[in-house]
Every structure is written in C-alpha cells, then in structure tokens.
C-alpha cells in the first residue's frame, strides 16, 4: 500500500473542499497528492473515487486515481502528482495565441468528459456550486 509508505507530507492550502490535502512523498521518492476526509464521508468519497477512475479511463489529462482506503485520520485517496503552476496565476502572462490554444484544449477535454453520464445521486451542478 502506498499510504503506508508515505514518509513526508506537506499541507496544501488551496481548493474548496473540506478535505485535508497534502503533497506526499513515499520511501522510494515518488510524489503523490494525498486527500484525507472525515470518516462520515466514506460513501461519498468512494463514489467520487470510482467516478474519477471512469474519467481517467477516457484518457483525460488529470491526476490519476491510485489508491483509496481508510486510515486513522479518516478516508484517504491517493492520486498521481502533477507538477505545475495554477492556471489562474499564469494564464494572463501567456501570449494570446497560447491562451486560445489552452481554451480549445479545455473544450475538447470537456466534450470528452461529458460523454460520461452524471451519477444519479448527484444534486444539480448549479445547486452544488451556489452552495459554495
């Protein structure tokens, strides 16, 4: 198990979720994204991880789901690590042509993503977004 081989983790303070997020390094030097949720969120996180596996199978460029389980701190999910910078911070510094190309790529990715049906138990997106 990857979780048991983590030797170092650094908190990540970004994002909207209530999960605790970390950059985690294993004994063999591999870097991962570690998310830890409260135990009460087990069923929801399990469904989310399964959905991420379906999305990853489409070949969408994203952090790949690697491992899911329970730990003393709650429910954990481990994903592959992608080095980079936040697009929000960088996009305005890029040439207009590059911004446009990234926008086209994003549209292609969304088209592919929308080939998957939304899970039946999910509340409408507008309700979830406006709740934040």
N, C-alpha and C positions, 0 to 999 in steps of 0.2 A: 504494500500500500504506500502510495506517495505521501499521504498525510503523515504517516509515522516516520517518514524520512526527512521531514522539514526540520532544518537546524537553525533557520533565521527567518524572521518575518518583520516587515516594515509596514506600518499602517498607511492606508491610502485614504485621504480625507475628502475625496470627490464623489459625486454621484448623489442620486436622490433616495436610494433605498436606505432602509434602516439597518441593512447588513453591515457587519464589520468587514472591511476589505483590506487585504494585505498583498504586498509583493513578497512571495515566499521563495526561499532557496532550499533545495534539498542537499543531502550529504554529497551527492555526485555533482553538485554545482548547477543543476537545472533550475530555471526560474519559472515560477507559476503565479497565477492570480488565485488567491485563496479568499473565498467568501464564507463567512460564518453567520448563520441566522439563529434566532431563538428556537428552541425545540418545538414550540407551538406551531411553527411554520413548516414543519416537516412535510406534510402533504402538498402544500403549495410549492415548496422548493423542489420536491420530487417531480411534480408535473412540469415545472419550468425547466428542469434539467433534461427531462425526456424531450420536451419541445426543442430545446437547444440542440439536442442530438439530431432531431429531424432536420432542423435548419442547416446544421453543419454538413449533413449528408447531401445537401444541394450544391455544395462547393462554394458557399458564401464565405468571403474572407472575414473571419471573426476569430475571437478566442475560442479554441476548440474545447468542448467539454471533455474532461479527462477522468474525473473520479467524483463520487458522491457518497456521503455516508454520515454517520453520527459520531460525535466526539464529546468529550466532557463539557465543551463550551456550547454545544447545540448541534445544529445541522451544518455540514460543510459541503462546499462544492469547490473543486479544483479545476482550473481552466489553463490552457496554454497561455504563455505570456507573449505579448506583442510589444516590442519596444517602439516608441514613437512619442509624438507630441500631440496635445489636444488640437483638433482641427479648429476649434473656436479661437484658439490663441494664434494660430499660424495662417489660416486661410487668407486673411486680409493682407498678408505680406507677400503672397504669391502673385505672379503675373496673372492678368485676367484670363488668358488662354488656359492656364493650368487650373484656375478655379472652375472654369467652364467644363474642362475635361473631368475634373473630380465630380462635378454635379451630374454629368452624363453617367459616370460610373455608378454613382449613388442611385440614380434612376434605374439602371439595369439591375442592380442588386435588389432594389425594392420590388421590381417586377418579378424577379425570381422568388423572392421571399413570399410574395402574395399568391404564389401557386399553392401554398400550404393553407388549408382551412384553419380558421381560428378555433381553438378549443371551445367546446360548447359551454363550459362552465365559466368562461371569462366574461366579465362585465364589459359593456361597450367602451371602446378606447376613450371617447370624449369624457365619460364619467370618471374613468381612472385618471386621465390627465388633469382634469379640472379639480380633482380631489387633492392634487399635489400643490 
